[in-house]
Amino acid sequence: MRILFILFLVFQSFIQAQTLKEKQLFELLKTDNHFAMIRHAYAPGFGDPVNFDINIKNTQRNLNKTGMKQAENIGKLFKKNEIIDADIYSSYWFRCYETAKLMDLGEVTKIGGLNSFYEDHFDKKQTANILKKWLATKEIKKPLILVTHQVNISNLTNRYANSGEIVIVKKLNNDKFEVAGSIATLKN
C-alpha cells in the first residue's frame, strides 16, 4: 500500500510539473520577442493530392472533425492561459488558415513565409528567407502566433512538431531563434 501511495505522489508531481511548464511557456509568449509556431491541426493523410492548387480547398489535405475540434481546443487553451487576443498569421493552405480561424483569437493574416515547401510547392530557401526577414523586422509586443507546416517549424527551429503542437520560440539577435519548449495538443 505504501508503494502505491509513493507512486501516486510521484505521478502527481509529474502532472504538476507538466502543468507548470505549460503555464510558464504561455507566460513567455506574453513577453517581448517570443512567439508561437503551431503546426496546423490534424488533417489526415500525408502531403497533398497530385491535383493540388493553393486556391482550391478540395485539392488539398484538409482538417477533419478531429482537426477542427483540436483547433477549437487550442484556442481554448490559449484563453485558459489568459491570451484572448493575438497577432495571428497563417500559411495560405486551407488547413492552416482554418486552424487559425477556429482558434478564435483574432484576425488571421496569410503570409507566404509560412507556406509549405514540402513536395516543392514553394522554394525552401526563398520561403525560409521570407519568414526570417519578416521575423527580423516584426516587433513582438503582444502574443504572436504563426500557424504553419511541420517543415517550416523544423527548418526554423530544428524541432519536429506533431499536428497542433505549439512550439514557443524566442527571437534572438542575428536571425537566430531558440526553442523554449512545446505543448502537445492532439489527444489520442
CYANA upper distance limits for C-alpha pairs under 8 A (distance plus 0.5 A):
  1 MET  CA      5 PHE  CA      6.88
  2 ARG  CA      6 ILE  CA      6.75
  3 ILE  CA      7 LEU  CA      6.60
  4 LEU  CA      8 PHE  CA      6.55
  5 PHE  CA      9 LEU  CA      6.78
  6 ILE  CA     10 VAL  CA      6.73
  7 LEU  CA     11 PHE  CA      6.59
  8 PHE  CA     12 GLN  CA      6.61
  9 LEU  CA     13 SER  CA      6.63
 10 VAL  CA     14 PHE  CA      6.75
 11 PHE  CA     15 ILE  CA      6.78
 12 GLN  CA     16 GLN  CA      6.64
 13 SER  CA     17 ALA  CA      6.55
 14 PHE  CA     18 GLN  CA      6.73
 15 ILE  CA     19 THR  CA      6.71
 16 GLN  CA     20 LEU  CA      6.48
 17 ALA  CA     21 LYS  CA      6.54
 18 GLN  CA     22 GLU  CA      6.75
 19 THR  CA     23 LYS  CA      6.73
 20 LEU  CA     24 GLN  CA      6.58
 21 LYS  CA     25 LEU  CA      6.69
 22 GLU  CA     26 PHE  CA      6.86
 22 GLU  CA    183 ILE  CA      7.13
 23 LYS  CA     27 GLU  CA      6.69
 23 LYS  CA     81 ASN  CA      7.45
 24 GLN  CA     28 LEU  CA      6.74
 25 LEU  CA     29 LEU  CA      6.88
 25 LEU  CA    168 ILE  CA      7.20
 25 LEU  CA    180 ALA  CA      7.71
 25 LEU  CA    181 GLY  CA      7.33
 25 LEU  CA    182 SER  CA      8.18
 26 PHE  CA     30 LYS  CA      7.23
 26 PHE  CA     78 PHE  CA      8.17
 26 PHE  CA     81 ASN  CA      6.97
 27 GLU  CA     31 THR  CA      7.57
 28 LEU  CA     34 HIS  CA      6.99
 28 LEU  CA    168 ILE  CA      8.43
 29 LEU  CA     34 HIS  CA      5.72
 29 LEU  CA     35 PHE  CA      6.19
 29 LEU  CA     36 ALA  CA      7.47
 29 LEU  CA    143 PRO  CA      6.21
 29 LEU  CA    144 LEU  CA      8.10
 29 LEU  CA    168 ILE  CA      7.40
 30 LYS  CA     34 HIS  CA      7.87
 30 LYS  CA     83 ILE  CA      8.39
 30 LYS  CA    142 LYS  CA      6.69
 30 LYS  CA    143 PRO  CA      5.92
 31 THR  CA    141 LYS  CA      7.64
 31 THR  CA    142 LYS  CA      7.75
 31 THR  CA    143 PRO  CA      8.10
 32 ASP  CA    140 ILE  CA      5.98
 32 ASP  CA    141 LYS  CA      5.81
 32 ASP  CA    142 LYS  CA      7.70
 33 ASN  CA    139 GLU  CA      8.09
 33 ASN  CA    140 ILE  CA      5.83
 33 ASN  CA    141 LYS  CA      7.94
 33 ASN  CA    170 LYS  CA      6.25
 33 ASN  CA    171 LYS  CA      5.68
 33 ASN  CA    172 LEU  CA      8.11
 34 HIS  CA    140 ILE  CA      7.63
 34 HIS  CA    143 PRO  CA      8.08
 34 HIS  CA    144 LEU  CA      7.97
 34 HIS  CA    168 ILE  CA      7.39
 34 HIS  CA    169 VAL  CA      6.05
 34 HIS  CA    170 LYS  CA      4.91
 34 HIS  CA    171 LYS  CA      6.60
 35 PHE  CA    140 ILE  CA      8.24
 35 PHE  CA    143 PRO  CA      6.89
 35 PHE  CA    144 LEU  CA      5.37
 35 PHE  CA    145 ILE  CA      6.46
 35 PHE  CA    146 LEU  CA      8.16
 35 PHE  CA    168 ILE  CA      6.29
 35 PHE  CA    169 VAL  CA      5.87
 35 PHE  CA    170 LYS  CA      7.01
 35 PHE  CA    171 LYS  CA      8.30
 36 ALA  CA    143 PRO  CA      8.40
 36 ALA  CA    144 LEU  CA      6.73
 36 ALA  CA    145 ILE  CA      5.26
 36 ALA  CA    146 LEU  CA      6.56
 36 ALA  CA    166 ILE  CA      6.70
 36 ALA  CA    167 VAL  CA      5.98
 36 ALA  CA    168 ILE  CA      5.06
 36 ALA  CA    169 VAL  CA      6.56
 37 MET  CA    145 ILE  CA      6.49
 37 MET  CA    146 LEU  CA      5.23
 37 MET  CA    147 VAL  CA      6.42
 37 MET  CA    148 THR  CA      7.50
 37 MET  CA    153 ILE  CA      7.26
 37 MET  CA    166 ILE  CA      6.38
 37 MET  CA    167 VAL  CA      5.64
 37 MET  CA    168 ILE  CA      6.99
 37 MET  CA    169 VAL  CA      7.85
 38 ILE  CA    145 ILE  CA      7.77
 38 ILE  CA    146 LEU  CA      6.57
 38 ILE  CA    147 VAL  CA      5.24
 38 ILE  CA    148 THR  CA      6.60
 38 ILE  CA    149 HIS  CA      8.23
 38 ILE  CA    153 ILE  CA      8.47
 38 ILE  CA    161 ALA  CA      8.46
 38 ILE  CA    164 GLY  CA      6.41
 38 ILE  CA    165 GLU  CA      6.10
 38 ILE  CA    166 ILE  CA      5.11
 38 ILE  CA    167 VAL  CA      6.69
 39 ARG  CA     96 CYS  CA      8.18
 39 ARG  CA    147 VAL  CA      6.38
 39 ARG  CA    148 THR  CA      5.67
 39 ARG  CA    149 HIS  CA      5.52
 39 ARG  CA    150 GLN  CA      6.21
 39 ARG  CA    153 ILE  CA      7.96
 39 ARG  CA    161 ALA  CA      6.88
 39 ARG  CA    162 ASN  CA      7.21
 39 ARG  CA    163 SER  CA      5.97
 39 ARG  CA    164 GLY  CA      5.50
 39 ARG  CA    165 GLU  CA      6.25
 39 ARG  CA    166 ILE  CA      7.54
 40 HIS  CA     71 ALA  CA      8.50
 40 HIS  CA     95 ARG  CA      6.70
 40 HIS  CA     96 CYS  CA      5.36
 40 HIS  CA     99 THR  CA      6.33
 40 HIS  CA    147 VAL  CA      6.49
 40 HIS  CA    148 THR  CA      6.41
 40 HIS  CA    149 HIS  CA      6.78
 40 HIS  CA    163 SER  CA      6.33
 40 HIS  CA    164 GLY  CA      5.75
 41 ALA  CA     63 LEU  CA      7.29
 41 ALA  CA     67 GLY  CA      5.40
 41 ALA  CA     68 MET  CA      7.60
 41 ALA  CA     70 GLN  CA      6.65
 41 ALA  CA     71 ALA  CA      6.18
 41 ALA  CA     95 ARG  CA      7.78
 41 ALA  CA     96 CYS  CA      7.96
 41 ALA  CA     99 THR  CA      6.40
 41 ALA  CA    163 SER  CA      5.46
 41 ALA  CA    164 GLY  CA      4.75
 41 ALA  CA    165 GLU  CA      8.49
 42 TYR  CA     63 LEU  CA      6.34
 42 TYR  CA     64 ASN  CA      7.57
 42 TYR  CA     66 THR  CA      7.12
 42 TYR  CA     67 GLY  CA      4.60
 42 TYR  CA     68 MET  CA      8.20
 42 TYR  CA     70 GLN  CA      7.76
 42 TYR  CA    163 SER  CA      5.62
 42 TYR  CA    164 GLY  CA      7.14
 42 TYR  CA    186 LEU  CA      8.26
 43 ALA  CA     61 ARG  CA      6.77
 43 ALA  CA     62 ASN  CA      5.65
 43 ALA  CA     63 LEU  CA      4.72
 43 ALA  CA     64 ASN  CA      6.43
 43 ALA  CA     67 GLY  CA      6.53
 43 ALA  CA     95 ARG  CA      7.58
 43 ALA  CA    163 SER  CA      8.36
 44 PRO  CA     61 ARG  CA      7.62
 44 PRO  CA     62 ASN  CA      7.90
 44 PRO  CA     63 LEU  CA      7.69
 44 PRO  CA     64 ASN  CA      7.64
 45 GLY  CA     61 ARG  CA      7.49
 46 PHE  CA     61 ARG  CA      8.31
 47 GLY  CA     61 ARG  CA      7.67
 47 GLY  CA    118 TYR  CA      7.94
 47 GLY  CA    119 GLU  CA      7.82
 48 ASP  CA     52 PHE  CA      6.68
 48 ASP  CA     59 THR  CA      8.02
 48 ASP  CA     60 GLN  CA      5.86
 48 ASP  CA     61 ARG  CA      5.90
 49 PRO  CA     59 THR  CA      6.80
 49 PRO  CA     60 GLN  CA      6.69
 49 PRO  CA     61 ARG  CA      7.62
 51 ASN  CA     59 THR  CA      6.40
 52 PHE  CA     56 ILE  CA      8.30
 52 PHE  CA     59 THR  CA      5.22
 52 PHE  CA     60 GLN  CA      6.21
 53 ASP  CA     57 LYS  CA      8.27
 53 ASP  CA     59 THR  CA      6.33
 53 ASP  CA     60 GLN  CA      7.65
 54 ILE  CA     59 THR  CA      8.36
 54 ILE  CA     60 GLN  CA      8.07
 54 ILE  CA     92 TYR  CA      7.46
 54 ILE  CA     93 TRP  CA      6.75
 56 ILE  CA     60 GLN  CA      7.82
 57 LYS  CA     62 ASN  CA      8.11
 57 LYS  CA     94 PHE  CA      6.69
 58 ASN  CA     62 ASN  CA      8.38
 60 GLN  CA     93 TRP  CA      8.25
 60 GLN  CA     94 PHE  CA      8.04
 61 ARG  CA     95 ARG  CA      7.73
 62 ASN  CA     94 PHE  CA      7.22
 62 ASN  CA     95 ARG  CA      5.54
 63 LEU  CA     67 GLY  CA      5.43
 63 LEU  CA     68 MET  CA      6.52
 63 LEU  CA     95 ARG  CA      6.11
 63 LEU  CA     98 GLU  CA      8.35
 64 ASN  CA     68 MET  CA      6.67
 65 LYS  CA     69 LYS  CA      6.63
 66 THR  CA     70 GLN  CA      6.55
 67 GLY  CA     71 ALA  CA      6.62
 67 GLY  CA     99 THR  CA      8.42
 68 MET  CA     72 GLU  CA      6.86
 68 MET  CA     98 GLU  CA      8.43
 68 MET  CA     99 THR  CA      7.51
 68 MET  CA    102 LEU  CA      7.56
 69 LYS  CA     73 ASN  CA      6.65
 70 GLN  CA     74 ILE  CA      6.64
 70 GLN  CA    164 GLY  CA      7.67
 70 GLN  CA    185 THR  CA      7.59
 70 GLN  CA    186 LEU  CA      7.14
 71 ALA  CA     75 GLY  CA      6.99
 71 ALA  CA     99 THR  CA      5.60
 71 ALA  CA    100 ALA  CA      7.86
 71 ALA  CA    102 LEU  CA      6.14
 71 ALA  CA    103 MET  CA      6.01
 71 ALA  CA    164 GLY  CA      7.67
 72 GLU  CA     76 LYS  CA      6.88
 72 GLU  CA     99 THR  CA      8.33
 72 GLU  CA    102 LEU  CA      5.71
 72 GLU  CA    103 MET  CA      5.44
 72 GLU  CA    104 ASP  CA      8.00
 73 ASN  CA     77 LEU  CA      6.59
 73 ASN  CA    103 MET  CA      7.79
 73 ASN  CA    185 THR  CA      8.48
 74 ILE  CA     78 PHE  CA      6.90
 74 ILE  CA    103 MET  CA      6.57
 74 ILE  CA    164 GLY  CA      8.05
 74 ILE  CA    185 THR  CA      7.32
 75 GLY  CA     79 LYS  CA      6.78
 75 GLY  CA    102 LEU  CA      7.77
 75 GLY  CA    103 MET  CA      4.36
 75 GLY  CA    104 ASP  CA      6.59
 75 GLY  CA    105 LEU  CA      7.10
 76 LYS  CA     80 LYS  CA      6.47
 76 LYS  CA    103 MET  CA      7.74
 77 LEU  CA     81 ASN  CA      6.85
 78 PHE  CA     82 GLU  CA      6.98
 78 PHE  CA     83 ILE  CA      5.65
 78 PHE  CA     84 ILE  CA      7.33
 79 LYS  CA     83 ILE  CA      5.39
 79 LYS  CA     84 ILE  CA      5.55
 83 ILE  CA    105 LEU  CA      8.43
 83 ILE  CA    143 PRO  CA      7.93
 84 ILE  CA    105 LEU  CA      6.14
 85 ASP  CA    105 LEU  CA      5.46
 85 ASP  CA    106 GLY  CA      6.10
 85 ASP  CA    143 PRO  CA      8.07
 86 ALA  CA    105 LEU  CA      6.44
 86 ALA  CA    106 GLY  CA      6.48
 86 ALA  CA    142 LYS  CA      6.91
 86 ALA  CA    143 PRO  CA      5.43
 86 ALA  CA    144 LEU  CA      6.27
 86 ALA  CA    145 ILE  CA      7.35
 87 ASP  CA    106 GLY  CA      7.47
 87 ASP  CA    107 GLU  CA      7.95
 87 ASP  CA    108 VAL  CA      8.09
 87 ASP  CA    142 LYS  CA      7.60
 87 ASP  CA    143 PRO  CA      6.70
 87 ASP  CA    144 LEU  CA      5.29
 87 ASP  CA    145 ILE  CA      6.62
 88 ILE  CA    100 ALA  CA      7.60
 88 ILE  CA    105 LEU  CA      8.22
 88 ILE  CA    106 GLY  CA      7.28
 88 ILE  CA    107 GLU  CA      7.09
 88 ILE  CA    108 VAL  CA      5.56
 88 ILE  CA    109 THR  CA      6.92
 88 ILE  CA    144 LEU  CA      6.55
 88 ILE  CA    145 ILE  CA      5.29
 88 ILE  CA    146 LEU  CA      6.49
 88 ILE  CA    147 VAL  CA      8.10
 89 TYR  CA    100 ALA  CA      8.19
 89 TYR  CA    108 VAL  CA      5.96
 89 TYR  CA    109 THR  CA      5.24
 89 TYR  CA    110 LYS  CA      6.02
 89 TYR  CA    111 ILE  CA      7.08
 89 TYR  CA    145 ILE  CA      6.80
 89 TYR  CA    146 LEU  CA      5.43
 89 TYR  CA    147 VAL  CA      6.73
 90 SER  CA     96 CYS  CA      6.43
 90 SER  CA     97 TYR  CA      6.01
 90 SER  CA    100 ALA  CA      7.27
 90 SER  CA    108 VAL  CA      7.23
 90 SER  CA    109 THR  CA      6.59
 90 SER  CA    110 LYS  CA      5.17
 90 SER  CA    111 ILE  CA      6.66
 90 SER  CA    114 LEU  CA      6.87
 90 SER  CA    146 LEU  CA      6.29
 90 SER  CA    147 VAL  CA      5.21
 90 SER  CA    148 THR  CA      6.51
 91 SER  CA     96 CYS  CA      6.31
 91 SER  CA     97 TYR  CA      6.99
 91 SER  CA    110 LYS  CA      6.03
 91 SER  CA    111 ILE  CA      6.35
 91 SER  CA    112 GLY  CA      6.84
 91 SER  CA    113 GLY  CA      7.92
 91 SER  CA    114 LEU  CA      5.06
 91 SER  CA    115 ASN  CA      5.16
 91 SER  CA    116 SER  CA      8.01
 91 SER  CA    147 VAL  CA      7.01
 91 SER  CA    148 THR  CA      5.88
 91 SER  CA    149 HIS  CA      8.37
 92 TYR  CA     96 CYS  CA      7.64
 92 TYR  CA     97 TYR  CA      7.12
 92 TYR  CA    110 LYS  CA      6.17
 92 TYR  CA    111 ILE  CA      7.38
 92 TYR  CA    112 GLY  CA      7.42
 92 TYR  CA    114 LEU  CA      8.18
 92 TYR  CA    115 ASN  CA      6.62
 93 TRP  CA     97 TYR  CA      6.84
 93 TRP  CA    115 ASN  CA      7.57
 94 PHE  CA     98 GLU  CA      6.35
 95 ARG  CA     99 THR  CA      6.61
 96 CYS  CA    100 ALA  CA      6.78
 96 CYS  CA    147 VAL  CA      6.22
 96 CYS  CA    148 THR  CA      6.35
 96 CYS  CA    149 HIS  CA      8.12
 97 TYR  CA    101 LYS  CA      6.66
 97 TYR  CA    108 VAL  CA      7.95
 97 TYR  CA    110 LYS  CA      8.01
 97 TYR  CA    147 VAL  CA      7.91
 98 GLU  CA    102 LEU  CA      6.40
 99 THR  CA    103 MET  CA      6.82
 99 THR  CA    147 VAL  CA      7.91
100 ALA  CA    104 ASP  CA      7.70
100 ALA  CA    105 LEU  CA      8.48
100 ALA  CA    108 VAL  CA      7.10
100 ALA  CA    147 VAL  CA      6.84
101 LYS  CA    105 LEU  CA      8.19
101 LYS  CA    106 GLY  CA      8.34
101 LYS  CA    107 GLU  CA      8.18
101 LYS  CA    108 VAL  CA      7.09
111 ILE  CA    115 ASN  CA      7.94
112 GLY  CA    127 THR  CA      7.43
112 GLY  CA    130 ILE  CA      7.89
112 GLY  CA    131 LEU  CA      8.35
113 GLY  CA    127 THR  CA      5.42
113 GLY  CA    128 ALA  CA      6.79
113 GLY  CA    129 ASN  CA      8.04
113 GLY  CA    130 ILE  CA      5.43
113 GLY  CA    131 LEU  CA      4.79
113 GLY  CA    134 TRP  CA      8.41
114 LEU  CA    127 THR  CA      7.77
114 LEU  CA    131 LEU  CA      7.20
114 LEU  CA    146 LEU  CA      8.09
114 LEU  CA    147 VAL  CA      7.96
114 LEU  CA    148 THR  CA      5.88
114 LEU  CA    149 HIS  CA      7.88
114 LEU  CA    152 ASN  CA      7.20
115 ASN  CA    122 PHE  CA      7.80
115 ASN  CA    127 THR  CA      7.57
115 ASN  CA    148 THR  CA      7.30
115 ASN  CA    149 HIS  CA      7.86
115 ASN  CA    152 ASN  CA      8.22
116 SER  CA    121 HIS  CA      7.29
116 SER  CA    122 PHE  CA      7.09
116 SER  CA    148 THR  CA      7.99
116 SER  CA    149 HIS  CA      6.50
116 SER  CA    151 VAL  CA      7.30
116 SER  CA    152 ASN  CA      7.09
117 PHE  CA    121 HIS  CA      5.76
117 PHE  CA    122 PHE  CA      5.09
117 PHE  CA    123 ASP  CA      6.33
117 PHE  CA    124 LYS  CA      5.68
117 PHE  CA    127 THR  CA      7.84
117 PHE  CA    151 VAL  CA      7.77
117 PHE  CA    152 ASN  CA      8.25
118 TYR  CA    122 PHE  CA      8.14
118 TYR  CA    151 VAL  CA      7.22
120 ASP  CA    124 LYS  CA      8.00
122 PHE  CA    126 GLN  CA      8.47
122 PHE  CA    127 THR  CA      7.41
123 ASP  CA    127 THR  CA      6.49
124 LYS  CA    128 ALA  CA      6.52
125 LYS  CA    129 ASN  CA      6.56
126 GLN  CA    130 ILE  CA      6.71
127 THR  CA    131 LEU  CA      6.91
128 ALA  CA    132 LYS  CA      6.66
128 ALA  CA    152 ASN  CA      7.92
128 ALA  CA    155 ASN  CA      8.02
128 ALA  CA    156 LEU  CA      8.05
129 ASN  CA    133 LYS  CA      6.46
130 ILE  CA    134 TRP  CA      6.55
131 LEU  CA    135 LEU  CA      6.55
132 LYS  CA    136 ALA  CA      6.52
132 LYS  CA    175 ASP  CA      7.02
133 LYS  CA    137 THR  CA      7.02
133 LYS  CA    175 ASP  CA      8.44
134 TRP  CA    138 LYS  CA      6.49
135 LEU  CA    171 LYS  CA      8.49
136 ALA  CA    175 ASP  CA      6.79
140 ILE  CA    144 LEU  CA      7.23
148 THR  CA    152 ASN  CA      7.20
148 THR  CA    153 ILE  CA      7.85
149 HIS  CA    153 ILE  CA      7.00
150 GLN  CA    154 SER  CA      6.59
150 GLN  CA    160 TYR  CA      7.02
150 GLN  CA    161 ALA  CA      6.22
150 GLN  CA    162 ASN  CA      7.79
151 VAL  CA    155 ASN  CA      6.47
151 VAL  CA    160 TYR  CA      8.48
152 ASN  CA    156 LEU  CA      6.77
153 ILE  CA    157 THR  CA      6.37
153 ILE  CA    158 ASN  CA      7.81
153 ILE  CA    159 ARG  CA      7.10
153 ILE  CA    160 TYR  CA      7.54
153 ILE  CA    161 ALA  CA      7.54
154 SER  CA    158 ASN  CA      4.99
154 SER  CA    159 ARG  CA      5.21
154 SER  CA    160 TYR  CA      5.87
154 SER  CA    161 ALA  CA      7.90
155 ASN  CA    159 ARG  CA      8.36
156 LEU  CA    177 PHE  CA      7.83
157 THR  CA    169 VAL  CA      8.41
157 THR  CA    177 PHE  CA      7.16
157 THR  CA    178 GLU  CA      7.35
157 THR  CA    179 VAL  CA      7.05
161 ALA  CA    165 GLU  CA      6.18
161 ALA  CA    166 ILE  CA      8.30
161 ALA  CA    167 VAL  CA      8.01
162 ASN  CA    184 ALA  CA      7.95
162 ASN  CA    186 LEU  CA      8.48
163 SER  CA    185 THR  CA      8.32
163 SER  CA    186 LEU  CA      7.19
164 GLY  CA    184 ALA  CA      7.47
164 GLY  CA    185 THR  CA      6.22
164 GLY  CA    186 LEU  CA      6.87
165 GLU  CA    182 SER  CA      7.34
165 GLU  CA    183 ILE  CA      6.23
165 GLU  CA    184 ALA  CA      5.14
165 GLU  CA    185 THR  CA      6.17
165 GLU  CA    186 LEU  CA      7.92
166 ILE  CA    182 SER  CA      5.88
166 ILE  CA    183 ILE  CA      5.55
166 ILE  CA    184 ALA  CA      6.99
166 ILE  CA    185 THR  CA      8.12
167 VAL  CA    179 VAL  CA      7.56
167 VAL  CA    180 ALA  CA      8.21
167 VAL  CA    181 GLY  CA      6.54
167 VAL  CA    182 SER  CA      4.78
167 VAL  CA    183 ILE  CA      7.06
168 ILE  CA    179 VAL  CA      6.47
168 ILE  CA    180 ALA  CA      6.01
168 ILE  CA    181 GLY  CA      6.09
168 ILE  CA    182 SER  CA      6.36
169 VAL  CA    177 PHE  CA      7.02
169 VAL  CA    178 GLU  CA      6.07
169 VAL  CA    179 VAL  CA      4.99
169 VAL  CA    180 ALA  CA      6.13
169 VAL  CA    181 GLY  CA      8.01
170 LYS  CA    177 PHE  CA      6.15
170 LYS  CA    178 GLU  CA      5.64
170 LYS  CA    179 VAL  CA      6.78
170 LYS  CA    180 ALA  CA      7.25
171 LYS  CA    175 ASP  CA      7.98
171 LYS  CA    176 LYS  CA      6.92
171 LYS  CA    177 PHE  CA      5.34
171 LYS  CA    178 GLU  CA      7.22
172 LEU  CA    176 LYS  CA      5.67
172 LEU  CA    177 PHE  CA      5.93
172 LEU  CA    178 GLU  CA      7.65
